[in-house]
Amino acid sequence: MKIALTGSNGMLGCDIKKVFTDVELTAFTRSDFDITDLDKSIEAIKRTKPDYLIHAAAYTDVDGSELDPEKAYLVNGIGTRNITIACEEIKCPVIYISSDYVFDGAKQGPYDEWDRPNPINKYGRSKLLGEQFVTSLTNRFYIVRTSWLYGKNGKNFVDTIIRLLQEREELDVVDDQVGSPTFTYDLAVKLRELVGKGYGIYHITNSLRCSWHGFAVEIARAKGINKKINPTTSDKFKRPAQRPAFSVLGNTMLRLEGIKELRDWKEALKDYLV
């Protein structure tokens, strides 16, 4: 089996390279081709002729997207359109990595795959635009929504909290945003299981939920750092982009497809910190 991967130097891309060792993997970076260039995208993918393509390349700066929305729409929207067009020309299924931020956070329980998206920030809108291009341009697709990613190769919340706890005597962390922290390695393992299964939209996150404050407290506990972490509200942090208050994803389609759900996020965090 031949699988192509965009964004191969990103946090998720690096773990996909570690996991997908049983296939012929072509790992694309931006130096290979620019996904915002349609002709170059078509040329590169036609030349490679993969059986599947995992589209992990993205602009993931949530606040940056609010300040420069055209960049987000170009990379996450048009870039995804180009990849999908290229895949459709060779009848190659595309696996598009999307986000919990396509939802508004108003639901009282976990979001199912069929719940209607309603993003409240530009980043979420750009990821939804990518989803819309995928679903309108091909019937051979997997849209994988995930949340609160952290991994070994890239800036993430876990490493930031550890650094701040080493620098300060106490921290204030928001307690009114709830989601499911997801270890990119665990996500990569589940993506490998998903390849070849039924097409559609899937939510894939580590199990259970917490607030950013709860996440930070668990990070400190796991690292043996005994410092004060104060719960606070989003209003206390003036950031360009609004975040959904509740973006827990129900991994319903995984269960229906007979694929085991991911482990508890606390167990995943322990492995990441080893």
C-alpha positions as CSV (number, residue, x, y, z in Angstrom):
1,M,0.0,0.0,0.0
2,K,1.2,3.5,-0.9
3,I,0.2,6.4,1.3
4,A,1.1,10.1,0.8
5,L,1.3,12.5,3.7
6,T,1.2,16.3,3.6
7,G,2.5,18.3,6.6
8,S,5.0,15.5,7.4
9,N,7.2,17.7,9.5
10,G,4.3,18.8,11.7
11,M,3.5,17.5,15.1
12,L,1.0,14.9,13.8
13,G,2.9,14.3,10.7
14,C,6.0,13.2,12.6
15,D,4.0,10.6,14.6
16,I,2.3,9.3,11.4
17,K,5.8,8.6,10.1
18,K,6.6,6.6,13.2
19,V,3.3,4.6,13.0
20,F,2.9,4.0,9.3
21,T,6.0,1.8,9.0
22,D,4.1,-1.1,7.3
23,V,3.3,0.9,4.2
24,E,5.2,2.8,1.5
25,L,4.9,6.3,2.8
26,T,5.7,9.4,0.8
27,A,6.2,12.2,3.3
28,F,5.6,15.7,1.7
29,T,6.9,18.9,3.2
30,R,6.3,22.5,1.9
31,S,9.7,22.2,0.2
32,D,8.3,19.5,-2.0
33,F,5.4,21.6,-3.1
34,D,3.1,24.4,-1.9
35,I,-0.4,23.1,-1.3
36,T,-1.8,26.5,-2.2
37,D,-0.6,26.0,-5.8
38,L,-3.1,23.8,-7.6
39,D,-0.8,22.9,-10.5
40,K,2.1,21.8,-8.3
41,S,-0.2,19.9,-6.0
42,I,-1.7,18.0,-9.0
43,E,1.8,17.3,-10.4
44,A,3.3,16.0,-7.1
45,I,0.3,13.7,-6.3
46,K,0.0,12.4,-9.8
47,R,3.7,11.6,-9.9
48,T,3.4,9.7,-6.5
49,K,0.2,7.9,-7.3
50,P,-0.7,7.0,-3.7
51,D,-3.5,4.7,-2.7
52,Y,-4.5,7.1,0.1
53,L,-3.4,10.6,1.0
54,I,-3.4,12.0,4.6
55,H,-3.8,15.7,4.5
56,A,-2.2,17.0,7.7
57,A,-0.7,20.2,6.4
58,A,-2.5,23.2,7.9
59,Y,-2.3,26.7,9.4
60,T,-3.0,26.0,13.1
61,D,-2.5,29.3,14.7
62,V,-5.9,30.1,16.1
63,D,-5.2,33.7,17.1
64,G,-3.1,34.2,14.0
65,S,-6.1,33.2,11.9
66,E,-8.1,35.9,13.5
67,L,-5.5,38.5,12.7
68,D,-4.8,37.2,9.2
69,P,-7.9,35.3,8.1
70,E,-7.0,35.2,4.4
71,K,-3.9,33.2,5.3
72,A,-6.0,30.7,7.2
73,Y,-8.6,30.5,4.3
74,L,-5.8,30.1,1.8
75,V,-4.0,27.3,3.5
76,N,-6.8,25.4,5.2
77,G,-9.4,26.1,2.6
78,I,-7.8,26.5,-0.8
79,G,-4.9,24.2,0.1
80,T,-7.4,21.5,1.0
81,R,-9.3,22.1,-2.2
82,N,-6.2,21.7,-4.3
83,I,-5.2,18.5,-2.5
84,T,-8.7,17.1,-3.0
85,I,-8.8,18.0,-6.7
86,A,-5.4,16.3,-7.1
87,C,-6.6,13.2,-5.3
88,E,-9.8,13.0,-7.2
89,E,-7.9,13.1,-10.6
90,I,-6.3,9.8,-9.7
91,K,-9.2,8.4,-7.7
92,C,-7.2,8.5,-4.5
93,P,-9.2,8.8,-1.2
94,V,-8.2,11.8,1.0
95,I,-8.0,11.8,4.8
96,Y,-8.5,15.4,5.9
97,I,-7.5,16.3,9.5
98,S,-10.1,18.8,10.8
99,S,-10.8,20.4,14.2
100,D,-13.3,20.5,17.1
101,Y,-13.3,24.3,16.5
102,V,-15.8,23.8,13.7
103,F,-18.4,23.8,16.5
104,D,-19.6,26.7,18.6
105,G,-19.4,25.1,22.0
106,A,-23.1,25.6,22.9
107,K,-24.0,21.9,23.0
108,Q,-24.5,20.4,26.5
109,G,-22.9,17.1,25.5
110,P,-20.3,15.7,23.2
111,Y,-20.6,16.6,19.6
112,D,-21.5,13.7,17.2
113,E,-20.2,13.6,13.7
114,W,-23.6,14.6,12.2
115,D,-24.0,17.6,14.5
116,R,-24.2,20.9,12.5
117,P,-20.9,22.9,12.6
118,N,-21.1,26.5,13.6
119,P,-17.6,27.9,14.1
120,I,-17.1,31.1,16.2
121,N,-13.6,32.0,15.1
122,K,-11.8,32.4,11.8
123,Y,-9.6,29.3,12.3
124,G,-12.7,27.1,12.8
125,R,-14.3,28.7,9.7
126,S,-11.2,28.0,7.6
127,K,-11.2,24.3,8.7
128,L,-14.9,24.0,7.9
129,L,-14.2,25.5,4.5
130,G,-11.7,22.7,4.0
131,E,-14.3,20.2,5.0
132,Q,-16.8,21.7,2.5
133,F,-14.3,21.5,-0.3
134,V,-13.6,17.9,0.5
135,T,-17.2,16.8,0.6
136,S,-18.2,18.7,-2.5
137,L,-15.2,17.6,-4.7
138,T,-15.0,13.8,-3.9
139,N,-16.9,10.9,-2.6
140,R,-13.8,9.2,-1.4
141,F,-13.0,10.9,1.8
142,Y,-12.4,10.6,5.5
143,I,-12.8,13.8,7.5
144,V,-11.2,13.3,10.9
145,R,-12.0,15.9,13.5
146,T,-9.7,16.0,16.6
147,S,-8.9,18.3,19.5
148,W,-6.3,19.8,21.8
149,L,-3.4,18.1,20.1
150,Y,0.0,17.8,21.7
151,G,3.0,15.7,20.6
152,K,6.8,15.5,20.5
153,N,7.5,17.6,17.5
154,G,6.0,21.1,18.0
155,K,4.9,23.8,20.3
156,N,2.0,22.5,22.5
157,F,0.2,23.2,25.8
158,V,1.9,20.5,27.8
159,D,5.4,21.8,27.1
160,T,4.3,25.4,27.7
161,I,2.7,24.6,31.1
162,I,5.9,22.8,32.2
163,R,8.1,25.7,31.1
164,L,5.8,28.3,32.9
165,L,5.8,26.2,36.1
166,Q,9.5,26.2,36.1
167,E,9.6,30.0,35.6
168,R,6.8,31.1,37.9
169,E,5.5,30.4,41.4
170,E,1.9,30.2,40.3
171,L,-0.2,30.2,37.1
172,D,-3.7,31.3,36.1
173,V,-5.3,28.9,33.6
174,V,-8.8,29.1,32.1
175,D,-11.4,26.7,33.6
176,D,-14.4,27.5,31.4
177,Q,-13.2,25.8,28.2
178,V,-13.7,22.0,28.1
179,G,-12.4,19.5,25.6
180,S,-10.4,16.3,25.2
181,P,-6.6,16.5,25.1
182,T,-5.3,14.2,22.4
183,F,-1.8,12.8,22.0
184,T,-0.7,12.9,18.4
185,Y,0.9,9.4,18.6
186,D,-2.4,7.9,19.7
187,L,-4.2,9.7,16.9
188,A,-1.7,8.4,14.3
189,V,-2.3,4.8,15.5
190,K,-6.0,5.3,15.1
191,L,-5.6,6.8,11.6
192,R,-3.7,3.7,10.6
193,E,-6.7,1.6,11.8
194,L,-9.1,3.8,9.9
195,V,-7.4,3.5,6.5
196,G,-9.5,1.1,4.4
197,K,-12.6,1.4,6.6
198,G,-15.8,3.0,5.5
199,Y,-15.6,6.6,4.2
200,G,-17.2,9.5,6.2
201,I,-16.7,11.9,9.1
202,Y,-15.0,10.6,12.2
203,H,-14.2,12.2,15.6
204,I,-11.0,10.9,17.1
205,T,-9.7,12.1,20.4
206,N,-8.4,10.6,23.6
207,S,-11.2,9.5,26.0
208,L,-12.8,11.7,28.7
209,R,-12.6,15.4,29.1
210,C,-11.2,18.3,31.2
211,S,-10.8,22.0,31.2
212,W,-7.5,23.7,30.3
213,H,-7.1,24.2,34.1
214,G,-7.7,20.6,34.8
215,F,-5.2,19.7,32.1
216,A,-2.6,21.9,33.6
217,V,-3.1,20.5,37.1
218,E,-2.7,17.0,35.8
219,I,0.5,18.0,33.9
220,A,2.0,19.4,37.1
221,R,0.9,16.4,39.1
222,A,2.5,14.0,36.6
223,K,5.7,16.0,36.6
224,G,5.8,16.2,40.4
225,I,5.7,20.0,40.4
226,N,4.0,21.4,43.4
227,K,3.0,25.0,42.5
228,K,-0.3,26.8,42.6
229,I,-2.5,26.7,39.5
230,N,-5.5,29.0,39.8
231,P,-8.7,28.5,37.8
232,T,-9.8,31.6,35.9
233,T,-12.2,32.7,33.2
234,S,-11.6,33.3,29.5
235,D,-12.6,36.9,30.0
236,K,-9.4,37.4,32.0
237,F,-7.3,36.6,29.0
238,K,-7.8,39.0,26.1
239,R,-7.0,37.0,23.0
240,P,-7.9,37.8,19.4
241,A,-10.0,34.6,18.8
242,Q,-12.9,33.4,20.8
243,R,-12.8,29.7,21.8
244,P,-15.8,27.4,22.2
245,A,-16.7,26.8,25.8
246,F,-17.4,23.1,25.2
247,S,-15.8,21.2,22.3
248,V,-15.8,17.6,23.5
249,L,-16.1,15.3,20.5
250,G,-18.1,12.0,20.8
251,N,-16.2,9.3,18.9
252,T,-19.4,7.8,17.8
253,M,-18.5,6.7,14.3
254,L,-15.4,4.9,15.6
255,R,-17.7,2.7,17.8
256,L,-20.2,2.2,15.0
257,E,-17.3,1.1,12.7
258,G,-16.1,-1.3,15.3
259,I,-12.9,0.5,16.0
260,K,-11.8,0.7,19.6
261,E,-11.8,4.2,21.1
262,L,-8.6,5.9,22.3
263,R,-7.4,5.5,25.9
264,D,-8.0,8.0,28.7
265,W,-6.2,11.3,28.1
266,K,-4.4,11.0,31.5
267,E,-2.8,7.7,30.5
268,A,-1.7,9.2,27.2
269,L,-0.2,12.2,29.0
270,K,1.9,9.9,31.2
271,D,3.4,8.2,28.1
272,Y,4.1,11.6,26.5
273,L,5.9,12.7,29.6
274,V,8.1,9.6,29.9
